[in-house]
């Protein structure tokens, strides 16, 4: 089931940050990029983001997440990660 994630909750932010870091490490390796910008995103920056986050969890483990930036009449996908 898809559910909204509250990155203000430390446990949620930590789990999401871990998923994002793992996914972006794979992407950086595939792109052969040793300084991949998404890997520089800190837990602090994630937990204070103004974006909306949704995720798919199973047995308490987060397996996929999407970050949406909502403007007045538009919605942008800012991140999409899976394990």
Backbone as CSV, one residue per row, in Angstrom:
resi,resn,N_x,N_y,N_z,CA_x,CA_y,CA_z,C_x,C_y,C_z
1,UNK,0.832,-1.167,0.000,0.000,0.000,0.000,0.886,1.243,0.000
2,UNK,0.498,2.244,-0.752,1.223,3.510,-0.790,0.721,4.375,0.357
3,UNK,1.676,4.950,1.099,1.293,5.817,2.207,2.166,7.064,2.231
4,UNK,1.620,8.129,2.767,2.391,9.362,2.893,3.431,9.174,3.996
5,UNK,4.622,9.674,3.741,5.710,9.564,4.710,5.936,10.919,5.371
6,UNK,6.070,10.916,6.674,6.351,12.141,7.415,7.841,12.178,7.739
7,UNK,8.573,12.967,6.962,10.020,13.034,7.184,10.373,13.830,8.438
8,UNK,9.382,14.419,9.084,9.627,15.108,10.358,9.813,14.088,11.486
9,UNK,9.332,12.867,11.266,9.523,11.801,12.261,10.915,11.205,12.032
10,UNK,11.777,11.250,13.044,13.162,10.795,12.875,13.303,9.382,12.317
11,UNK,12.503,8.449,12.782,12.627,7.061,12.303,12.272,6.953,10.821
12,UNK,11.256,7.690,10.391,10.843,7.678,8.987,11.927,8.321,8.131
13,UNK,12.428,9.474,8.574,13.473,10.171,7.828,14.721,9.293,7.699
14,UNK,15.096,8.606,8.762,16.283,7.744,8.714,16.091,6.598,7.735
15,UNK,14.921,5.981,7.747,14.661,4.869,6.842,14.636,5.349,5.384
16,UNK,14.003,6.485,5.135,13.953,7.043,3.788,15.352,7.450,3.325
17,UNK,16.108,8.086,4.174,17.467,8.500,3.824,18.318,7.274,3.482
18,UNK,18.183,6.211,4.246,18.924,4.980,3.963,18.563,4.390,2.603
19,UNK,17.274,4.366,2.295,16.813,3.864,0.995,17.360,4.724,-0.132
20,UNK,17.288,6.035,0.037,17.767,6.947,-1.011,19.276,6.793,-1.221
21,UNK,20.016,6.703,-0.142,21.465,6.559,-0.264,21.826,5.249,-0.968
22,UNK,21.156,4.173,-0.624,21.436,2.875,-1.262,21.102,2.928,-2.754
23,UNK,19.959,3.491,-3.094,19.545,3.564,-4.497,20.482,4.465,-5.301
24,UNK,20.852,5.592,-4.720,21.718,6.526,-5.440,23.153,6.019,-5.563
25,UNK,23.593,5.186,-4.634,24.929,4.578,-4.775,24.968,3.684,-6.005
26,UNK,23.910,2.914,-6.214,23.827,2.058,-7.402,23.814,2.915,-8.658
27,UNK,23.010,3.972,-8.655,22.930,4.845,-9.825,24.281,5.509,-10.105
28,UNK,24.952,5.958,-9.059,26.264,6.588,-9.234,27.266,5.606,-9.834
29,UNK,27.213,4.361,-9.387,28.118,3.341,-9.946,27.817,3.102,-11.421
30,UNK,26.555,3.012,-11.764,26.178,2.793,-13.158,26.608,3.954,-14.052
31,UNK,26.535,5.154,-13.504,26.924,6.341,-14.263,28.429,6.623,-14.162
32,UNK,29.110,5.842,-13.338,30.537,6.029,-13.067,30.804,7.458,-12.601
33,UNK,29.998,7.902,-11.667,30.093,9.254,-11.123,30.516,9.162,-9.661
34,UNK,31.709,9.605,-9.364,32.223,9.512,-7.993,31.738,10.662,-7.101
35,UNK,31.057,11.640,-7.673,30.545,12.775,-6.898,29.090,13.041,-7.298
36,UNK,28.247,12.049,-7.105,26.850,12.108,-7.523,26.072,13.014,-6.560
37,UNK,25.529,14.144,-7.037,24.884,15.121,-6.145,23.818,14.564,-5.195
38,UNK,22.926,13.650,-5.607,21.936,13.164,-4.640,22.549,12.473,-3.417
39,UNK,23.760,11.965,-3.546,24.406,11.318,-2.399,24.867,12.331,-1.349
40,UNK,24.886,13.599,-1.703,25.299,14.646,-0.757,24.147,15.131,0.123
41,UNK,22.957,14.653,-0.146,21.796,15.092,0.641,21.880,14.498,2.036
42,UNK,21.877,15.365,3.013,22.010,14.908,4.395,20.647,14.539,4.985
43,UNK,20.700,13.822,6.073,19.474,13.479,6.803,18.781,14.755,7.267
44,UNK,19.546,15.730,7.705,18.980,17.010,8.151,18.227,17.705,7.018
45,UNK,18.831,17.758,5.824,18.164,18.408,4.691,16.908,17.649,4.285
46,UNK,16.971,16.330,4.339,15.805,15.523,3.999,14.672,15.770,4.990
47,UNK,15.003,15.798,6.268,13.965,15.927,7.298,13.336,17.317,7.358
48,UNK,13.939,18.287,6.684,13.352,19.630,6.655,12.817,19.999,5.266
49,UNK,12.799,19.045,4.361,12.330,19.301,2.997,10.858,19.695,2.993
50,UNK,10.506,20.568,2.077,9.118,21.019,1.926,8.334,20.134,0.955
51,UNK,9.001,19.151,0.380,8.372,18.235,-0.569,7.389,17.318,0.147
52,UNK,6.626,16.602,-0.668,5.744,15.551,-0.129,6.346,14.211,-0.501
53,UNK,6.342,13.294,0.438,6.936,11.983,0.238,5.879,10.897,0.413
54,UNK,5.948,9.893,-0.449,5.070,8.736,-0.352,5.948,7.501,-0.495
55,UNK,5.540,6.414,0.146,6.359,5.218,0.079,5.551,3.942,0.112
56,UNK,6.256,2.865,-0.224,5.690,1.520,-0.166,6.539,0.719,0.811
57,UNK,5.888,0.200,1.835,6.581,-0.586,2.857,5.973,-1.972,2.946
58,UNK,6.791,-2.897,3.409,6.323,-4.255,3.666,7.028,-4.752,4.911
59,UNK,6.262,-5.218,5.871,6.800,-5.718,7.140,7.706,-4.685,7.807
60,UNK,7.313,-3.406,7.716,8.069,-2.351,8.367,9.292,-1.869,7.616
61,UNK,9.553,-2.433,6.448,10.707,-2.029,5.645,10.251,-1.210,4.446
62,UNK,10.856,-0.048,4.272,10.534,0.825,3.152,11.244,0.310,1.904
63,UNK,10.493,0.036,0.851,11.053,-0.533,-0.373,11.057,0.431,-1.554
64,UNK,10.222,1.446,-1.516,10.165,2.399,-2.616,9.620,3.719,-2.081
65,UNK,10.060,4.805,-2.704,9.573,6.119,-2.281,9.615,7.087,-3.452
66,UNK,8.737,8.061,-3.379,8.690,9.130,-4.364,8.624,10.451,-3.610
67,UNK,9.346,11.437,-4.134,9.333,12.782,-3.578,8.683,13.694,-4.605
68,UNK,7.661,14.406,-4.179,6.922,15.298,-5.073,7.064,16.746,-4.626
69,UNK,7.288,17.614,-5.580,7.296,19.049,-5.340,5.980,19.575,-5.906
70,UNK,5.185,20.160,-5.044,3.868,20.640,-5.449,3.896,22.162,-5.538
71,UNK,3.622,22.664,-6.731,3.498,24.099,-6.953,2.014,24.417,-7.102
72,UNK,1.675,25.592,-7.446,0.255,25.976,-7.528,-0.549,25.047,-8.437
73,UNK,-0.108,24.898,-9.667,-0.880,24.105,-10.626,-0.079,22.946,-11.209
74,UNK,1.089,22.671,-10.639,1.955,21.629,-11.174,2.533,20.769,-10.061
75,UNK,2.826,19.537,-10.407,3.476,18.617,-9.491,4.673,18.027,-10.220
76,UNK,5.827,18.064,-9.570,7.049,17.521,-10.157,7.559,16.347,-9.331
77,UNK,8.032,15.331,-10.013,8.708,14.222,-9.329,10.149,14.663,-9.130
78,UNK,10.547,14.791,-7.881,11.906,15.237,-7.570,12.818,14.044,-7.310
79,UNK,12.241,12.932,-6.878,13.033,11.729,-6.629,12.106,10.511,-6.702
80,UNK,12.665,9.412,-7.177,11.955,8.134,-7.209,13.008,7.060,-6.973
81,UNK,12.881,6.351,-5.867,13.890,5.352,-5.492,13.241,4.037,-5.108
82,UNK,13.936,2.958,-5.386,13.474,1.609,-5.026,14.659,0.813,-4.498
83,UNK,14.344,-0.200,-3.740,15.411,-1.088,-3.252,15.468,-2.329,-4.127
